[in-house]
Amino acid sequence: MSMLSPGRNLVLIGLMGAGKTTVGRLLAQRLERPFVDTDDVVERHSGRTIAQLFAEGERVFRDQEAAAVRHVSALRGQVIAVGGGAVGDPMSVTNLRSTGDMVVLDAMASVLAGRVRDPEGRPMLAGADDLTSRLAELQQARREDYRRAALFTVDTSGRTPDEVADEILEWARTRPGLLARGEAPG
């Protein structure tokens, strides 16, 4: 892993299937920054899967998620993908904003449904009769949280991860302090 960039964190938020992990890894590679997914941090620190934590209650998972957000927000110069519901916690938003700028990755619910692998392994989707309808409900419920938290929104529907990363980097170049001198090739 390379030395952390002095720039602010680039934080990707949005629903499952929006492309946070795929685009986040691509951005990290282009910027030569570490990539961190808060769901991975939760699983590593708790020794349990997200589904196992949810089985103990959503609050158990959300507490672990908030701790992961605090942990990753302590450093700068990363690309961070945050679980879809994390920005429902005002303290997590404050922590993420302290060292980063947030971008919402959005897509039509039908597109999200087509991208989601293993819906039964995703507690917020488990048991849904209609995946598209359930994702549309989550989208509606979280829309205002995403709007309040993020500075920029990118619709990923019908776009490649490279196209989405290009748009985010173009926006990032306009944000003072987000990118360090010499970052954002191209």
Secondary structure, 3 states (H helix, E strand, C coil): CCCCCCCCEEEEECCCCCCHHHHHHHHHHHHCCCEEEHHHHHHHHHCCCHHHHHHCCHHHHHHHHHHHHHHHHCCCCCEEECCCCHHHCHHHHHHHHHHEEEEEEECCHHHHHHHCCCHHHCCCCCCCCCHHHHHHHHHHHHHHHHHHHCCEEEECCCCCHHHHHHHHHHHHCCCCCCCCCCCCCC
